[in-house]
C-alpha cells in the first residue's frame, strides 16, 4: 500500500509546491504584503472564496468517499480516495490562485488556504480512518 500512497503524496506535493511557487513569484511575498488593511463591502466576495472552497471541497470529498465499498480493504478503495483527494485539492488550489490573481491585497486568505492544503497530506492512517468514517 505504501507504493500507491507515495503516488498520492507526490501529487499532493506537486499541487502544494506549484501553488507556493506561484505565490512566491507572482505576489513577491513579504511581510508588508500580508497585512490586511481596511476593507469595504466590495471585498466581502473575496472573503467568501476560501470559505466556499473549504465547504465545497469537503462536501465533494465526503460525497465521493461514500462510493467506497465497505466490504473491501482500504487498499481496494484507494482509487476512490485518490479521486476524492484530487478533487478536494484542486478546489482549494483554484481558490488560492483566484485570490492571488484577483485581489492581491488579501494574500493572507490565500496563504491560509495553502496551509490547510499542506495539512491535508495523505498518510496511511489518514486514508484508513477517512475511508472507515465514510462507509
C-alpha positions as CSV (number, residue, x, y, z in Angstrom):
1,X,0.0,0.0,0.0
2,X,2.9,2.3,0.6
3,X,3.8,2.5,-3.1
4,X,0.3,3.6,-4.0
5,X,0.3,6.2,-1.2
6,X,3.6,7.6,-2.4
7,X,2.0,8.4,-5.8
8,X,-0.8,10.2,-4.0
9,X,1.8,12.1,-1.8
10,X,3.7,13.1,-4.9
11,X,0.6,14.5,-6.5
12,X,-0.2,16.4,-3.3
13,X,3.4,17.7,-3.1
14,X,3.2,18.9,-6.7
15,X,-0.1,20.8,-6.1
16,X,1.2,22.4,-2.9
17,X,4.6,23.3,-4.4
18,X,3.0,24.8,-7.5
19,X,0.8,27.0,-5.5
20,X,3.5,28.1,-3.2
21,X,5.8,28.9,-6.1
22,X,3.1,30.9,-7.8
23,X,2.7,32.9,-4.6
24,X,6.4,33.4,-4.2
25,X,7.0,34.6,-7.8
26,X,3.8,36.4,-8.7
27,X,3.0,38.0,-5.4
28,X,6.6,38.6,-4.3
29,X,5.7,37.8,-0.8
30,X,6.9,40.0,2.0
31,X,5.7,40.9,5.4
32,X,4.2,44.1,4.1
33,X,2.0,42.2,1.6
34,X,0.5,40.1,4.4
35,X,-1.3,42.9,6.2
36,X,-5.0,43.2,5.6
37,X,-5.7,46.9,5.6
38,X,-9.1,48.4,5.6
39,X,-11.7,46.5,3.6
40,X,-15.0,47.6,2.3
41,X,-18.2,45.7,1.4
42,X,-16.9,45.0,-2.1
43,X,-14.2,42.9,-0.6
44,X,-16.6,40.5,1.1
45,X,-16.8,38.4,-2.0
46,X,-13.1,37.7,-1.7
47,X,-13.6,36.5,1.9
48,X,-16.3,34.1,0.6
49,X,-13.9,32.4,-1.8
50,X,-11.9,30.5,0.9
51,X,-14.9,29.7,3.0
52,X,-16.9,28.4,0.0
53,X,-13.8,26.5,-1.3
54,X,-13.4,24.8,2.1
55,X,-17.1,23.8,2.3
56,X,-17.4,22.7,-1.3
57,X,-14.1,20.7,-1.2
58,X,-15.1,18.9,2.0
59,X,-18.6,18.2,0.7
60,X,-17.4,16.8,-2.6
61,X,-14.7,14.8,-0.8
62,X,-17.1,13.1,1.5
63,X,-19.7,12.5,-1.2
64,X,-17.1,10.9,-3.3
65,X,-15.9,8.7,-0.4
66,X,-19.5,7.4,0.0
67,X,-18.9,5.4,-3.2
68,X,-16.4,3.3,-1.4
69,X,-17.4,-0.3,-0.8
70,X,-17.3,-1.1,3.0
71,X,-16.6,-4.8,2.2
72,X,-13.3,-4.0,0.5
73,X,-10.0,-3.3,2.1
74,X,-8.7,0.2,2.2
75,X,-6.2,-0.7,-0.5
76,X,-9.0,-1.7,-2.8
77,X,-10.8,1.6,-2.1
78,X,-7.7,3.7,-2.7
79,X,-8.7,4.8,-6.3
80,X,-11.9,6.3,-4.9
81,X,-9.9,8.0,-2.1
82,X,-7.4,9.3,-4.7
83,X,-10.1,10.8,-6.9
84,X,-11.8,12.4,-3.9
85,X,-8.5,13.9,-2.7
86,X,-7.5,15.3,-6.1
87,X,-11.0,16.9,-6.4
88,X,-10.6,18.4,-2.9
89,X,-7.0,19.7,-3.6
90,X,-8.0,21.1,-7.0
91,X,-10.8,23.2,-5.5
92,X,-8.5,24.5,-2.7
93,X,-5.7,25.3,-5.2
94,X,-8.0,27.1,-7.5
95,X,-9.4,29.3,-4.8
96,X,-5.9,30.2,-3.6
97,X,-4.9,31.1,-7.1
98,X,-8.1,33.0,-7.7
99,X,-7.3,35.2,-4.7
100,X,-3.8,35.7,-5.9
101,X,-4.9,36.9,-9.3
102,X,-8.0,38.8,-8.4
103,X,-7.2,40.5,-5.1
104,X,-3.5,40.6,-4.1
105,X,-4.4,42.8,-1.1
106,X,-5.9,39.7,0.6
107,X,-3.0,37.3,0.1
108,X,-3.3,36.2,3.7
109,X,-6.5,34.4,2.8
110,X,-4.7,32.5,0.1
111,X,-1.9,31.6,2.4
112,X,-4.4,30.2,4.9
113,X,-5.8,28.0,2.1
114,X,-2.3,26.8,1.3
115,X,-1.6,26.0,4.9
116,X,-4.8,24.0,5.1
117,X,-3.8,22.3,1.8
118,X,-0.4,21.3,3.2
119,X,-2.1,19.8,6.3
120,X,-4.2,17.5,4.1
121,X,-1.1,15.4,3.2
122,X,-2.2,11.8,2.7
123,X,-0.8,9.2,5.1
124,X,-1.8,5.6,5.5
125,X,-3.5,6.3,8.9
126,X,-5.5,9.2,7.4
127,X,-6.6,7.2,4.4
128,X,-7.8,4.3,6.5
129,X,-9.6,6.5,9.0
130,X,-11.3,8.6,6.4
131,X,-12.4,5.6,4.4
132,X,-13.7,3.9,7.5
133,X,-15.7,7.0,8.5
134,X,-17.2,7.4,5.0
135,X,-18.6,3.9,4.7
